[in-house]
Amino acid sequence: MDESKTFENNLKIGIQMKLLNYIGCFALLLALTVCSFQMKEAVTSSELVLERVLEQIPSARLMDYVQTLAGEKYAGRLTGTIEYRAAARWLAGKFKELGLQPPSRSGDYLVSFPNPYTVIFVGGELAYLYGPSSRPKKRKFIYEKEYYPGSQSADGAITAEVVYVGYGITAPELNYDDYRGVNVRGKIVFVEPGAPVSYEDNPEEWPDWQAYVSPRYKIKMAVAHGARGMLFNRLEINPDIDYVPGFRVAQVGEAVTKVLFARTGRTHQATLQKIKQSRQPQSFRTRKRFRIENFSEHYPRGKGYNVLGLLPGNDPLLAQEYILVGAHLDGVGFCYEVVPGANDNASGIAVLLGIAEALTKSQVKLKRSILFVGWGGTEQGNRGVENYLSRPIVSLKKTVLYLNLDEVGRGEYLRVRGALDYPYLWKYFDRQRLTPKAVQVSPTNLVDQGWPRRDALFFKKKRIPALDFQVSGRESFIHTPQDKPERLSPEILVQLVKWLSLGLKEAANAESLLPKENN
């Protein structure tokens, strides 16, 4: 009898325990379901808030940023000038308004770096002299339409014969020397941009020629061979050359080329074609005298500034990883008149500020930290970027992605350099499907084409993944006085802010930004 009762009691206890286990499991499952639902609800709510804030960033506000930076007050934003410094302080003020933190130890948004610069004044000329040397006639070339004074040209004038030296390259290892067989001492050289080989036409041979394409190299070679001046065959304003005392420069176009080749028995296009096909120089004396006169003042102790604002992440571990979003703040300055630099690159700064506003005002949760940067010195040889990478504010090893915005306000094609190099990062932006309706997206590789160099390239060289955004496909007015706000498409700026903000949120919250094989 006692054994029977004991058995019944044990059976009851066993059933009760199982019921309690079932109830406990059900309660846990219910709690997890509710928690998961709340988390999803929170994420969805966060996304909705971000999208709501994005809808409240109008094109007028972005264009106001462009118009402000492109205005007379900042005089083209040449790095080193007081006007550039004022523009840098303006951007720092915007960062502060948005709640971004100064990341430097000094507590300042501005970080300085050495930046020599040259100011060009009105009054110079470029002219072809012909007729009797005692009383020569003068054919003056027209500013903007036919020539620009060299942005780093020395003060003063030179009158001398012009010698055509092709690409201005001396490369013994390639058995190529444009200066072979011609004497340029005391003369003016006419130099082509680029090299006989281009990346687009011959990517296999391109690395051999890459080092010889920058205007800095070409001026160095001209000086080394004794020349006293240069006509550089690219009709734009370009401060990305070195200042050489006593060396005068003018940037020229088709009108000057026609005068030089007239009555020589050669044509410009045929000469270039022959160089490219034969890989042999076609240098010659033009027997034409030109006068280059520039009024300028050089400042060897100039100082530039990068402007940095930090949006800290909220994850205890991932907040120590950084995504950088950068756009160069500087322009090419004043060259007889203000060069506004609306597309290049007030447009990039406007999109950068739009993204910063969206992410700060929405208070969206971001695991990783985001550092916003307005670069100085890009137009003078990427000096701001190079200085930052040599003296980084945040660890380069912890910098997991760099996004570059440069010339993003005008065109039909959105070129994304680096998208094919880093598909595991590009996916966060590609899958948003919010690409600007007015442009066609073109993912491509980020390649060093020698000159001009994109800021993103310097991050790639440091093994930091980089995506470089540029809108192109319509007539470009960059580096000319015609790069004005009214030439931009405001809807492109708005769509880029939306697209990149959502992509950045995804990338900042991803568990890992490494390719799968490294996880």
Wavefront OBJ file of the C-alpha trace (Angstrom):
o trace
v 0.000 0.000 0.000
v 2.795 2.393 0.953
v 4.743 1.484 -2.172
v 1.657 2.197 -4.342
v 1.174 5.672 -2.797
v 4.841 6.454 -3.198
v 4.669 5.533 -6.866
v 1.574 7.724 -7.403
v 3.239 10.663 -5.647
v 6.395 10.306 -7.721
v 4.316 10.142 -10.874
v 2.442 13.323 -9.935
v 5.702 15.125 -9.146
v 7.188 13.989 -12.493
v 4.169 15.262 -14.416
v 4.266 18.579 -12.557
v 7.967 18.977 -13.291
v 7.411 18.300 -16.997
v 4.550 20.800 -17.044
v 6.762 23.377 -15.363
v 9.509 22.686 -17.914
v 7.043 23.058 -20.780
v 5.694 26.281 -19.296
v 9.235 27.559 -18.729
v 10.282 26.782 -22.291
v 7.133 28.374 -23.635
v 7.715 31.483 -21.512
v 11.330 31.700 -22.676
v 10.308 31.241 -26.293
v 7.637 33.893 -25.869
v 10.134 36.285 -24.270
v 12.642 35.718 -27.047
v 9.941 36.261 -29.662
v 8.835 39.482 -28.004
v 12.461 40.622 -27.642
v 13.172 39.815 -31.283
v 10.010 41.619 -32.337
v 10.988 44.642 -30.247
v 14.479 44.655 -31.727
v 13.105 44.441 -35.242
v 10.600 47.123 -34.379
v 13.420 49.310 -33.020
v 15.521 48.766 -36.146
v 12.534 49.466 -38.365
v 11.744 52.559 -36.311
v 15.367 53.714 -36.608
v 15.282 53.246 -40.382
v 12.006 55.151 -40.618
v 13.418 58.038 -38.584
v 16.485 58.181 -40.840
v 14.356 58.131 -43.969
v 12.104 60.822 -42.483
v 15.109 63.049 -41.760
v 16.439 62.432 -45.268
v 13.142 63.655 -46.710
v 13.624 66.879 -44.742
v 16.995 67.715 -46.333
v 15.965 69.760 -49.381
v 18.036 70.483 -52.453
v 17.861 74.198 -51.585
v 19.908 73.619 -48.430
v 22.562 71.632 -50.283
v 22.731 74.245 -53.018
v 23.051 76.944 -50.374
v 26.237 75.230 -49.181
v 27.519 75.207 -52.775
v 26.677 78.854 -53.372
v 28.306 79.895 -50.105
v 31.591 78.128 -50.853
v 31.598 79.239 -54.491
v 31.038 82.884 -53.574
v 33.409 85.846 -53.779
v 34.011 85.726 -50.014
v 36.157 82.597 -50.282
v 37.896 83.629 -53.539
v 38.180 80.141 -55.001
v 39.465 78.527 -51.755
v 43.123 78.106 -52.741
v 44.781 76.287 -49.831
v 47.125 78.573 -47.929
v 45.212 81.799 -48.533
v 43.227 83.633 -45.837
v 40.099 82.920 -47.884
v 40.710 79.179 -47.680
v 41.258 79.447 -43.938
v 37.919 81.269 -43.648
v 36.217 78.478 -45.639
v 37.792 75.879 -43.320
v 36.430 77.711 -40.283
v 33.000 77.860 -41.931
v 33.038 74.086 -42.382
v 34.219 73.574 -38.797
v 31.248 75.675 -37.666
v 28.870 73.451 -39.634
v 30.402 70.344 -38.045
v 29.859 71.866 -34.601
v 26.237 72.787 -35.401
v 25.565 69.179 -36.406
v 27.012 67.835 -33.169
v 30.122 66.254 -34.653
v 33.032 66.110 -32.231
v 36.537 67.482 -32.848
v 38.731 64.355 -32.984
v 42.123 66.005 -32.438
v 43.804 66.162 -29.053
v 43.757 69.954 -29.200
v 39.968 69.922 -29.286
v 39.963 71.759 -32.614
v 38.249 70.734 -35.834
v 41.148 72.138 -37.877
v 44.450 70.297 -38.339
v 47.206 72.271 -40.093
v 49.932 71.175 -42.509
v 52.665 72.968 -44.521
v 51.397 74.221 -47.880
v 53.428 76.638 -50.053
v 51.262 78.532 -52.531
v 51.367 81.234 -55.195
v 48.926 84.069 -55.855
v 48.415 85.253 -59.454
v 47.559 88.906 -60.115
v 45.819 90.536 -63.068
v 47.942 92.069 -65.816
v 50.029 89.360 -67.456
v 49.915 88.241 -71.073
v 50.762 85.509 -73.528
v 51.741 86.690 -77.013
v 53.274 85.481 -80.276
v 55.884 87.882 -81.645
v 56.486 87.990 -85.398
v 58.024 90.250 -88.021
v 61.299 92.182 -87.636
v 62.985 91.579 -84.286
v 63.611 95.312 -83.935
v 59.917 96.172 -84.221
v 57.960 92.910 -83.842
v 54.230 92.653 -84.177
v 52.303 90.954 -81.404
v 49.438 88.475 -81.518
v 47.979 88.460 -77.999
v 46.089 85.415 -76.854
v 42.766 85.771 -75.084
v 42.485 84.921 -71.406
v 40.165 81.958 -70.692
v 39.349 81.334 -74.341
v 42.945 80.638 -75.440
v 45.185 80.564 -72.353
v 45.486 80.833 -68.569
v 48.505 82.074 -66.622
v 50.322 79.272 -64.793
v 49.049 79.099 -61.215
v 52.541 78.519 -59.806
v 54.354 80.675 -62.339
v 57.210 82.913 -61.237
v 56.767 86.680 -61.416
v 58.141 88.472 -64.463
v 58.449 87.895 -68.202
v 60.387 85.840 -70.727
v 60.590 86.269 -74.483
v 62.151 83.332 -76.310
v 61.791 80.794 -79.088
v 59.415 77.905 -78.415
v 60.703 74.348 -78.810
v 58.203 71.505 -79.173
v 59.282 68.647 -76.862
v 56.315 66.290 -77.073
v 55.499 64.889 -73.653
v 58.589 66.376 -72.019
v 59.803 62.961 -70.836
v 63.324 61.677 -70.297
v 63.145 57.932 -69.562
v 66.444 56.119 -70.307
v 65.096 52.745 -69.208
v 62.403 53.048 -71.891
v 64.898 54.343 -74.498
v 62.789 57.472 -74.773
v 63.901 61.112 -74.453
v 61.874 64.038 -75.783
v 64.864 66.340 -75.191
v 67.261 64.294 -77.321
v 68.554 66.259 -80.292
v 67.099 69.650 -79.321
v 68.609 72.506 -77.337
v 66.089 74.152 -75.003
v 68.510 76.166 -72.871
v 67.082 79.652 -72.280
v 63.987 78.817 -74.350
v 60.303 78.077 -73.829
v 59.178 74.457 -74.201
v 55.763 73.346 -75.438
v 54.718 70.199 -73.561
v 51.814 67.764 -74.005
v 49.885 66.307 -71.057
v 50.191 62.590 -70.371
v 52.537 60.146 -72.089
v 52.784 58.185 -75.370
v 50.960 55.379 -73.532
v 47.710 55.740 -71.583
v 46.049 53.376 -69.141
v 42.884 53.181 -71.271
v 44.718 52.251 -74.475
v 47.437 50.029 -73.062
v 47.021 48.966 -69.417
v 49.877 46.449 -69.734
v 52.512 49.065 -70.617
v 50.999 51.823 -68.498
v 52.933 51.106 -65.262
v 56.208 51.799 -67.119
v 55.049 55.330 -68.031
v 52.938 56.252 -65.020
v 55.687 58.183 -63.195
v 56.195 60.554 -66.144
v 52.769 62.112 -66.613
v 52.431 64.698 -63.848
v 53.047 68.393 -64.616
v 55.417 68.456 -61.614
v 57.679 65.959 -63.356
v 57.460 67.800 -66.674
v 58.512 71.116 -65.142
v 61.340 69.388 -63.302
v 62.653 67.995 -66.605
v 62.279 71.312 -68.409
v 64.285 73.093 -65.711
v 66.909 70.338 -65.695
v 67.444 70.846 -69.442
v 67.828 74.603 -69.055
v 64.420 75.856 -70.242
v 63.123 79.107 -68.779
v 59.433 78.757 -69.515
v 56.688 76.307 -70.483
v 53.506 76.260 -72.536
v 51.512 73.347 -71.123
v 48.902 72.092 -73.572
v 45.943 71.851 -71.226
v 43.524 74.772 -71.152
v 42.633 74.923 -67.472
v 43.849 76.512 -64.252
v 46.215 74.157 -62.474
v 48.055 74.869 -59.196
v 49.281 71.252 -59.007
v 52.806 72.146 -60.154
v 55.929 73.222 -58.311
v 57.003 76.835 -58.093
v 60.459 77.396 -59.600
v 62.036 80.861 -59.227
v 62.475 82.512 -62.629
v 60.410 79.874 -64.476
v 57.254 81.121 -66.221
v 54.302 78.973 -67.222
v 51.129 79.363 -69.277
v 48.335 76.826 -69.786
v 47.287 76.842 -73.441
v 44.813 75.358 -75.880
v 44.116 74.851 -79.563
v 44.688 78.472 -80.653
v 48.295 78.439 -79.431
v 48.898 74.985 -80.913
v 47.744 76.152 -84.357
v 50.116 79.115 -84.303
v 53.070 76.936 -83.298
v 52.495 74.314 -85.989
v 51.664 76.763 -88.764
v 54.178 76.686 -91.658
v 56.226 73.882 -90.044
v 55.208 71.181 -92.537
v 53.661 69.249 -89.619
v 50.262 68.944 -88.024
v 49.680 68.600 -84.340
v 47.520 65.486 -84.524
v 49.846 63.685 -86.945
v 52.834 64.463 -84.749
v 51.125 63.067 -81.649
v 50.008 59.986 -83.553
v 53.540 59.350 -84.770
v 54.933 59.562 -81.222
v 52.330 57.119 -79.926
v 52.774 54.600 -82.725
v 56.555 54.635 -82.945
v 57.369 55.384 -79.286
v 59.936 57.784 -80.717
v 60.121 61.552 -79.934
v 59.230 64.083 -82.617
v 60.710 67.198 -80.995
v 61.604 70.220 -83.145
v 62.331 73.941 -83.141
v 59.228 75.941 -84.041
v 61.318 79.060 -84.816
v 58.514 81.104 -83.310
v 59.052 83.567 -80.468
v 56.573 83.878 -77.615
v 56.339 86.160 -74.622
v 55.021 84.902 -71.276
v 54.430 87.557 -68.627
v 52.931 86.823 -65.223
v 52.489 88.874 -62.084
v 52.644 86.640 -59.039
v 53.767 86.327 -55.451
v 54.966 83.076 -53.888
v 54.471 82.165 -50.223
v 56.857 79.323 -49.319
v 55.663 79.121 -45.700
v 51.961 78.759 -46.405
v 49.743 76.679 -44.155
v 46.777 74.510 -45.098
v 44.053 72.892 -43.009
v 42.074 69.678 -42.990
v 38.698 69.942 -41.237
v 37.592 66.870 -39.252
v 34.386 66.005 -37.375
v 33.716 62.730 -35.544
v 30.446 60.843 -35.110
v 31.311 58.198 -32.457
v 29.944 54.674 -32.726
v 27.998 53.082 -29.863
v 29.380 49.533 -29.845
v 32.030 48.827 -27.156
v 34.280 47.061 -29.686
v 33.259 48.191 -33.165
v 33.311 51.871 -32.186
v 37.091 51.553 -32.352
v 36.757 50.965 -36.106
v 36.376 54.010 -38.360
v 34.730 54.802 -41.662
v 36.042 58.024 -43.214
v 33.899 60.172 -45.487
v 35.932 62.837 -47.265
v 35.619 65.591 -49.855
v 38.218 68.184 -50.723
v 37.271 71.656 -49.553
v 39.831 73.564 -51.583
v 39.671 74.966 -55.100
v 42.106 76.497 -57.561
v 41.688 80.026 -56.237
v 41.881 83.348 -58.058
v 43.325 83.600 -61.575
v 42.492 87.088 -62.917
v 39.069 86.364 -61.411
v 37.527 84.047 -58.838
v 37.273 80.422 -59.955
v 34.111 79.338 -58.057
v 34.778 75.601 -57.831
v 31.083 74.745 -57.547
v 31.267 71.208 -58.893
v 34.940 70.858 -57.978
v 34.342 70.536 -55.135
v 31.699 72.504 -53.282
v 29.323 69.778 -54.511
v 31.246 67.103 -52.593
v 31.249 69.166 -49.387
v 27.486 69.761 -49.756
v 26.789 66.019 -50.015
v 29.139 65.337 -47.086
v 27.233 67.851 -44.910
v 23.927 66.350 -46.022
v 25.047 62.870 -44.942
v 26.344 64.183 -41.613
v 23.024 65.957 -40.986
v 21.000 62.836 -41.772
v 23.007 60.579 -39.461
v 23.208 63.037 -36.548
v 19.647 64.383 -36.578
v 18.071 60.944 -36.957
v 20.173 59.685 -34.015
v 20.387 56.374 -35.825
v 22.443 53.813 -33.889
v 25.833 53.220 -35.496
v 28.213 50.568 -34.205
v 31.263 51.971 -35.965
v 32.524 55.534 -35.747
v 32.368 57.828 -38.767
v 34.934 60.567 -39.360
v 33.934 63.341 -41.767
v 36.801 65.237 -43.432
v 37.108 68.327 -45.612
v 40.540 68.025 -47.207
v 42.850 70.917 -47.975
v 45.599 70.946 -50.604
v 44.026 68.410 -52.971
v 44.349 70.777 -55.931
v 48.022 71.314 -55.055
v 49.072 67.679 -55.111
v 46.796 65.971 -52.530
v 48.856 67.523 -49.736
v 46.113 67.375 -47.102
v 45.465 63.671 -47.614
v 49.164 62.817 -47.663
v 49.727 64.782 -44.466
v 46.820 63.047 -42.736
v 48.025 59.583 -43.733
v 51.498 60.373 -42.389
v 50.040 61.768 -39.138
v 46.618 60.107 -38.771
v 44.094 61.272 -36.188
v 42.640 57.756 -35.894
v 44.546 54.517 -36.341
v 45.012 53.524 -39.983
v 44.808 49.892 -38.910
v 41.342 50.624 -37.515
v 40.243 52.552 -40.606
v 38.063 50.040 -42.433
v 36.665 52.104 -45.312
v 37.136 55.476 -47.008
v 34.444 57.144 -49.141
v 35.543 60.015 -51.407
v 33.180 62.620 -52.888
v 34.672 64.685 -55.704
v 32.794 66.412 -58.557
v 29.374 64.954 -57.790
v 27.001 67.684 -58.974
v 26.917 67.547 -62.769
v 26.686 64.767 -65.335
v 24.931 61.613 -66.459
v 27.147 58.829 -65.097
v 28.021 58.086 -61.491
v 31.424 56.472 -61.624
v 32.233 54.483 -58.477
v 35.946 53.710 -58.547
v 36.888 50.873 -56.232
v 33.512 49.111 -56.478
v 35.099 46.248 -58.436
v 38.133 46.163 -56.124
v 36.003 45.865 -52.966
v 32.685 44.182 -53.907
v 32.202 43.045 -50.298
v 31.940 46.753 -49.318
v 30.234 48.044 -52.438
v 27.288 45.714 -51.746
v 26.119 47.880 -48.829
v 25.580 50.783 -51.222
v 24.641 48.882 -54.356
v 21.720 47.096 -52.701
v 20.067 50.328 -51.546
v 18.655 50.751 -55.059
v 18.387 54.491 -54.500
v 20.830 55.592 -57.146
v 20.115 59.014 -58.633
v 17.477 58.768 -61.319
v 19.331 61.278 -63.478
v 22.534 59.269 -63.665
v 23.653 55.780 -64.593
v 25.870 53.990 -62.065
v 29.171 52.706 -63.417
v 31.150 50.531 -60.954
v 34.824 50.327 -61.876
v 38.334 49.863 -60.464
v 40.338 52.478 -58.574
v 43.513 52.827 -60.669
v 46.487 55.156 -60.414
v 46.419 57.033 -63.724
v 49.367 59.201 -62.772
v 47.697 62.613 -62.840
v 45.428 64.046 -61.667
v 45.237 61.756 -58.657
v 42.050 61.178 -56.675
v 42.300 61.439 -52.879
v 40.884 57.913 -52.567
v 43.920 56.477 -54.301
v 46.192 57.429 -51.403
v 44.057 55.368 -49.004
v 44.190 52.374 -51.323
v 47.984 52.644 -51.383
v 47.879 52.353 -47.579
v 45.805 49.159 -47.965
v 42.653 50.910 -46.773
v 39.608 50.014 -48.913
v 38.271 53.053 -50.750
v 35.232 53.908 -52.873
v 35.510 57.044 -55.002
v 32.345 58.774 -56.267
v 32.339 61.117 -59.283
v 29.510 62.216 -61.568
v 30.565 62.858 -65.167
v 29.381 62.603 -68.761
v 28.547 66.233 -69.575
v 30.787 69.117 -70.600
v 33.137 69.804 -67.716
v 33.895 73.324 -66.546
v 36.171 72.384 -63.667
v 39.293 74.488 -63.134
v 37.730 77.350 -65.089
v 35.724 80.443 -64.068
v 32.634 78.729 -65.520
v 32.409 76.114 -62.743
v 29.382 77.904 -61.264
v 26.530 76.729 -58.995
v 23.880 77.191 -61.680
v 25.516 74.470 -63.782
v 24.852 71.805 -61.111
v 21.883 69.424 -60.884
v 20.478 69.765 -57.328
v 18.491 66.529 -57.603
v 21.744 64.567 -57.971
v 23.036 65.973 -54.678
v 19.794 65.053 -52.876
v 19.747 61.511 -54.213
v 23.401 60.970 -53.323
v 22.776 62.101 -49.733
v 19.913 59.612 -49.401
v 21.707 56.741 -51.063
v 25.020 57.125 -49.263
v 23.423 57.764 -45.854
v 21.502 54.489 -46.016
v 24.530 52.605 -47.326
v 26.740 54.068 -44.583
v 24.271 52.974 -41.917
v 24.392 49.417 -43.266
v 28.186 49.375 -43.448
v 28.624 50.941 -40.002
v 26.389 48.282 -38.433
v 27.691 45.221 -40.275
v 29.208 42.519 -38.078
v 32.363 42.559 -40.198
v 33.623 44.639 -43.134
v 36.255 42.094 -44.100
v 35.880 39.812 -47.130
v 34.436 36.389 -46.284
v 37.752 34.564 -46.603
v 39.194 36.770 -43.817
v 36.343 36.194 -41.357
l 1 2 3 4 5 6 7 8 9 10 11 12 13 14 15 16 17 18 19 20 21 22 23 24 25 26 27 28 29 30 31 32 33 34 35 36 37 38 39 40 41 42 43 44 45 46 47 48 49 50 51 52 53 54 55 56 57 58 59 60 61 62 63 64 65 66 67 68 69 70 71 72 73 74 75 76 77 78 79 80 81 82 83 84 85 86 87 88 89 90 91 92 93 94 95 96 97 98 99 100 101 102 103 104 105 106 107 108 109 110 111 112 113 114 115 116 117 118 119 120 121 122 123 124 125 126 127 128 129 130 131 132 133 134 135 136 137 138 139 140 141 142 143 144 145 146 147 148 149 150 151 152 153 154 155 156 157 158 159 160 161 162 163 164 165 166 167 168 169 170 171 172 173 174 175 176 177 178 179 180 181 182 183 184 185 186 187 188 189 190 191 192 193 194 195 196 197 198 199 200 201 202 203 204 205 206 207 208 209 210 211 212 213 214 215 216 217 218 219 220 221 222 223 224 225 226 227 228 229 230 231 232 233 234 235 236 237 238 239 240 241 242 243 244 245 246 247 248 249 250 251 252 253 254 255 256 257 258 259 260 261 262 263 264 265 266 267 268 269 270 271 272 273 274 275 276 277 278 279 280 281 282 283 284 285 286 287 288 289 290 291 292 293 294 295 296 297 298 299 300 301 302 303 304 305 306 307 308 309 310 311 312 313 314 315 316 317 318 319 320 321 322 323 324 325 326 327 328 329 330 331 332 333 334 335 336 337 338 339 340 341 342 343 344 345 346 347 348 349 350 351 352 353 354 355 356 357 358 359 360 361 362 363 364 365 366 367 368 369 370 371 372 373 374 375 376 377 378 379 380 381 382 383 384 385 386 387 388 389 390 391 392 393 394 395 396 397 398 399 400 401 402 403 404 405 406 407 408 409 410 411 412 413 414 415 416 417 418 419 420 421 422 423 424 425 426 427 428 429 430 431 432 433 434 435 436 437 438 439 440 441 442 443 444 445 446 447 448 449 450 451 452 453 454 455 456 457 458 459 460 461 462 463 464 465 466 467 468 469 470 471 472 473 474 475 476 477 478 479 480 481 482 483 484 485 486 487 488 489 490 491 492 493 494 495 496 497 498 499 500 501 502 503 504 505 506 507 508 509 510 511 512 513 514 515 516 517 518 519
